[in-house]
């Protein structure tokens, strides 16, 4: 998604990202936290970054090409 003027930096919602949805989070300056308008997830910047890193582990082998399969 395109970066807009919602906050310091747009982050993906970890809850939606686990379900393969690319939803940007909005930043609330008063509460100093990010929130998702789709699933009602809220969290601090550190919380969002940690959960997004946890979700990214499922894409760890995305750039590896497997050419040999040993099913025997």
Order of alpha helices (4+ residues) and beta strands (2+ residues): alpha-beta-beta-beta-alpha
